[in-house]
Each structure stands twice: as C-alpha cells, then as structure tokens.
C-alpha cells in the first residue's frame, strides 16, 4: 500500500514541477496535456481553450502523430461532451464515449476512442479550458470504465494546478505585450521630440530655397546646403533613437537565446516549420549582434510572408573571430536581378545596409522554385 501512494505523489509532483517551468502559454498547454496523459496512463490526451465564438482559440493534443493530426482537419467545435464540460463545468467519466447520447461523431482520420475522462479547468468561476483523456492503458471490465474515481480525483488536482500555471503564463505574456507597447510609446515620443523639429526646419528651409531659385540662385544654393545639413542631423537623431531600442532580451540573454526564443514563437504562429541551430557561437560586439538579429528578423519575415515555404531553417555558427548567420527556406524563391529591376527589394537594401554598417558581408542566393538562402558574415571583435 505504501508503494502506490508514494509513486502517485512522486508522479503528481513531477507533473506540477514540469508545468511551473514554462512561461509561454503554448508550452504550458503542451506540458499539462503530456503530464496528464503520463500520470493517468492514457493513450490520448487533449486540452482545449475556448474562444467566444463556439470554437477553440487553442487546442493541444498528445498521443496523436503530426500526420494524423493534420489529417483530422479543423479544430473541433464546442459541442457534445466538450460543450458539456465547458458549459456545465463538471467532470465527465464515461465507459464508452461513443454510446453517450451527446456524442456527435468525429472525422474519419480521428483515432477510435472508448473510455473517457474529462474535466474543466477553472479560474475561480471562469472555465478557461477543458482537459480530457481517452483509452486508459489497462484491462477494462465488461461495461466498466477504464478510468476510476481515483483517476478523476488525481486529474482534478492536476486541473487545479493547471489553472494556476495557465493563468500565470497568460499574465506573463500580457506583461511582455505591455512592455512592448510602452517601448513603442516611448519611441514615438523620442521620435517626435528629437526628430520632428528637425524635419519641420528642413521643410521650411526647402520652401525658402524653392522661392529663391529663380531670383537669387546664390542664396538658394545656401538654403539647399542648409537642407542637406538638417537632413543629416535628422538622420543622426533617428539613428540614435533606434540604437536605444536594442532589444532588452538581447542585452540580457545574448543573441543565441534571443533568436531561439523568437524562432520558437514563429514556429508556433505559422504553418511553416521554423528551426534554429547554434554552433560554437561566442559573444560579438553589441552592434554586430543587433545587426545579425535584425537581419534574421527581416529574412524570416520575407520567408514566412512571401515565399510559401514549408520549412525555414536558421543557423548561427562561429567563423574565425566572427560568426555566420544563415536563413534558408524551401519556398518559391525569386530572381534577384528581376527583383531589383522591378524596384521591389524585399528588405534586401535594409539588410545590406545593416550588414555593411558593422563591416560584414551579405550574400543572397535564390532562383524561382529553388528557395532562398540569405547569409550574413560579421568579423567579430
């Protein structure tokens, strides 16, 4: 008797610790589902976060392969047993979900399920999710349910802690959003205060030059020289404001960790698979690291928004005293010369300027139907 409870408590403790390690909502959801399936020894587990339109804002599964999940099709709607858990906020433990009068079937590629255990995840009076398991891995008595009352109690404990972990993750993401919003607001004020006056002076001086061109070319020339000086000052002010926006995560975590985090977010947000590999990298001068981050962001934006790629791979590796960044996609590709002739740069000008600004080199390899590789090399320091 003593062995069973100790094993159960250890398993619950392990599951709760796993949930507390993550701060991103998607990671928390995946950990909850995997922990529930392992804890109750079920074949399948899923967790749905409802939206306000009869569907699910997020839906995470465990025990179903990626190929099978894609074949199943769109996310389920809030109906049948799922709706009962969400709207009635009570547990559902069934010997055979297929025989329940509320069962409405599932897609052809959906795995066959029989015994079922589901629980709402609640934050006080609000149902913030539904956690359910199917097909417990154990012999099932005739007409009985593979999941027991003890299983339900165990899942109830997990669901309570899952609510805390999910709420904390949401608060964390919200705090990051607010930080970004505050930084954008600060930048707006910086740009207004530091640059707007210069641009206003530039406009007036240009107007004055225009009126003098015909009647006093000499004075017009002087005014145009002043226009050039004001434009240079405005550019310097703008550059200083942008440099101040060096990402906080880059300062705190370094380039490798910052890139990895951003790429994980992109991988979850897009249908394309986005991967990152870092090899032997060592810290670079701050300006070079920021330039590499910005070039990576621009190249990823192009690949995910314009190329139709199924896979985008980012690698960052040491090269002598410096480093090489490579962003490769298997998308539609393009003909670089045609892009330039058409005046569509896809951010290439910006990437080249950033690279040149830190003494690096940028190469772009692409062809229609052959994907694209953007490589940036910096010298280090």
N, C-alpha and C positions, 0 to 999 in steps of 0.2 A: 504493500500500500504506500509505503514511504517513497518508493522509487518513482511511481507515477506522478504524484504531485510535484516532486522536485523537478522532474523532466518537464512537466507542464509549465511551472513557474519560470524555469530557465528559458523555455521557448517563448513565453509571453514577454519576458524581459528582453530577449534578443530582438523580438519584433518591435517593441516600443523604442529601444535604442536606435534601431535602424531608421525608424520614422523621424526621430529627433535630429538625425544627422543632416537632413536636407532642408533647404530653404526655398528652392524653386517649387512652385505648385505642382508642375508636371512630375517632378522627381518624387515628391511626397505621395502623389496618387499612385505611381508605379510601385513604390515601396509598400504602401498599405495593401495593395492587391497581392503582391508577391508574398508578403508576410502572412496574410490571411489564408492564402492557398496552402502555404507550407505548414502553418500552425494547425490547420484542421485537416490536412492531408487530403485535399480535394483535387480533382482532375482539372477543374476550371474555376476561375475567379474573375470578377469584373467589378468595376466601380464607375458609376455614372454621376456626373454633376449636372443637375437640371438647369435648363435655361428658362426663360419666361414665355416660351412660345410652343410648349408641348414637346420639346426635344431635349437634347443634352448638349451643354456647352463643351463638356469634355467627357470622354468615355475611354477607360483604360482596361485592358484585358490581360490575363496571364494564363498560360496553358494553351494558347492558340497561336499557331505559327503566323509569321507575317504574310505568307502567301494565302493562307486560309482566311486571315482577317481581311485582306484585300478582296478576296472572292465573295465574302459575305455581303459586301456592299455598304450602303449608307448606314450611319448610326441609327440605332433603334429610336422609336418614338416613346413617349411616356404612355404606355398602355399596358393592359393586363396586370401581371404580377408587379411589374416595375411601378406602374401608376399606383397600385395599392400601397406599396411600401412608401412611396413619396407623399401621397396624399393622406393616407390614414396613419402614417408614421408608426407602424408596428411591425414586428418581426413576422416572417413567413417561413415556416418549416414544412415541407411537403415531401411525401413519399415518392410522388411522381408528378412533376410539374405539368406533364402533358395531359394528365387526367383532370386537372383543375378546370372548372368552368370558365375561369378568366383567361385561360391560355388561348392565344390567338395565332399560334404557329410561329415559324421562323424561316429565314431564307434557306434555299436549297443547300448552300455551302456551309450552313451553320452546323456545328457539331451536335450530335444527339445527346440530350440530357434527360436525366430522370429525377433522382432525389435532388432537393433544392433547399438552400437556406439563405435567406436574405434579411438584411437589417438596414433601416435608415440610419444615416449619420446626421446627428443633430447638434446644432449650436444653440443651446437653450431651446426656444420654441421653433426655431427655423430648421427645416430639413435642408441640409447643404449637399447631400449625396445619398446614394444607395449602394450598399456593398452586398454582393451576393456570390454564393458558391454553388457548384453543382458537381454531382458524381463523386461522392466520397469514396476513397480507395479502401474499401473494406467489404467483407461479405454482407449482403443485405438480406435480412429475414423476409420471408414472404409477406408482402403487403406492408412492410415496415419501411421506415425512412433510414437511410444510411447515416444521416446527421442526428445526433442525440440532443437531449435537453442540455447536457453539459457543453456540447459544441456551441449551442446557442448562447449560453452564458459566457463562454470564452470569447465568442465573436462580439458579444455586447461590450465586453471590456475593451477589446481592440477598437471597436467603433467609437467608444467614448474618447479614447486617446487619439484616434484618427481625426476626430473633430478638432481637437486642440492643435494637432500638427498642421492640419489643413488651414485652420484659421490663422495660425502664426505665419504660415507660408504666404497666405494672401496679404497679411499685414506687411510682411517684408517686401513683397513685390510692390505693394502700394506705396511704401516709403521710398522705394527706389524711383518709382514714377514721379513722386512729388519732388524728389531731389533733382531729377532731370528737368522737371517743369521750372523749379526755382532757378536752376542754372541757365535755362533758356531765357527766363525773365531777366536775370542779371545781365546776360549777354545783350539783350535788347536795350537795356539802359546804357550799357557800356558803349554800344554802337551809336546810340542816339547822342550821348554826351560827348564822345570822343571824335566821332566822325561827322555827324550831321552838320556841325558848324563849319567844318572844313568844306563840305560839299556845297553848303549854301554860299560861302565865299567864292568857291570855284565857279558856281553858276553865275553870280553877279559879275565876276571878272570876265567870264566868257562873253556875257551880254555886252559889257563895255567894249571889249575887243571888236565885237561884231559891228558896233556902231561907228568905230574909228577906222575900219579897214579902208574905206573909200577916201575919207577926208584927211586922215592923219596916219598913214601907214606906219610911221616910225613909232608913234605911241601905241598903235595896235600891236606891233611886234612886242613891245614891252609888256603889254597886258597878257599876250599869249604866253610869254615866258613865265609870268606870274601864275597863269593857269597850270602850266606844267609843274611849277613848284608846289602849288596847292594840291594837285593830284598826287604827287609823290608823298606829301605829308599825310594825306588821307589814307593812302595805301599803307604807310607805316603804322598809322593808328589802328587800322583794321587788322593788320598782321599781328600787332601787339595784343589786341583783344582776343584773337583766335588762339594765339600761343598760350594765353592764360587759360584756355579751355582744355589744356592737356588732360585727358580723362583721368579722374581720380583713381580708377581701378588700375590704370597703367602705372601710376606712381606707387600704389600700394602693393600690387600683385605682380607687376612685371609683364612683359609682352606675352610670354608663353601662356600664363594663366588667363590674361585678359582675352587673348584670341580664342583659347579653348572655351571659355565661358560664352563668348559671343557666338561662336560656331555651334555650340550645343543648343543655344536658343534658336538660331536659324534652322537647325536640323529639325527641331520640333515644330517650327512655324511654317515650314514649306514641305511640299510633297517630295521634292528632290532630297536625296541623301547628301548631307554635308558632313565631311570628316576632316579631322585635323591630326597632323603628326608633327611632333617637335623632336629634333635630333641634335644632341650635343650643343645646344644653343647656350651662349653666355650673354650676360647683360651688355648692352650697347649704350653709347651716349644717348641722352634723353631725346634729342631732336631726331636721331635716326630711328629710335623705337617708335616715336609718334608717327613719323613718316611711313614706316612699314605698316603700322596699324591702319592708317588712313588709306593707304594703297590697297591693303587687304579688304577693307570695308567697301571701297569703290569697286574692286574686281568682283567681290561676292555679290554686290548689288546688281552688276551687269549680268552675271551668270544666272542669278535666280530670277531676275525680272525679264530678261530679254532673250536668253539663249534656249529656253525649254529643256535645260539639262536634266538628266535623271540622277547624276552624281557630280558633286563639286568637291574636289579634294584640295585641301590647303596644307602645305608643308613649310616648315621653317627649320633651317638647319645651319649649323656653323660652317663658315667658309673662310679659312685662314683666321685673320683677326676680326673679320666681319661676319656677315650672315647672308643667306639667300632665302627669299620668300617666293613661293611658287603657288599660284592658284590655277588649277586645271579643271575644265569642265568637259563633259561629253555632249554638249549642246549643238546647236545648228551652225555655230561658227560664222565667220564673215571674211570678206576680202579686205584687209586693212587699207589698201590703196583706195578702194572704192569708197570706204567709209570717210576717208579724208577728203576725197574729191567732192563728196556729197555734203560736206560740212557737218557731218554727224560724228562726233568724236567719242561717244560712249564713255566719257570721263577720262579718255586717254591723255588729253592735254593736262588735266589736273594731276594725274598720276605721274606723268613725266616731270612736271614742274616740282612736285614734292620730292621725287627721286633725285633730280638734279640739284635741288636745294640742300641736300645732305651729302653731295658728292657721290651719289650712286648711279647705277645704270639700270635701265628698264628695257626689256625685250618683250615683244608681243608676237606670238605665233598663232595663226588661225587660218582657216580655209573653210569655205562653205561645206557643211556636212561633216567637218572633221573636228569640231570642238575648238576650244581656245585655251592657250596657256599663257599666263602673264607671269613674268619672272622679274623680280627686283633684287638687285645685289647692292649691299652697302659695305663700306670699307671698315667699319668698326672704329675704335679709337685707341 
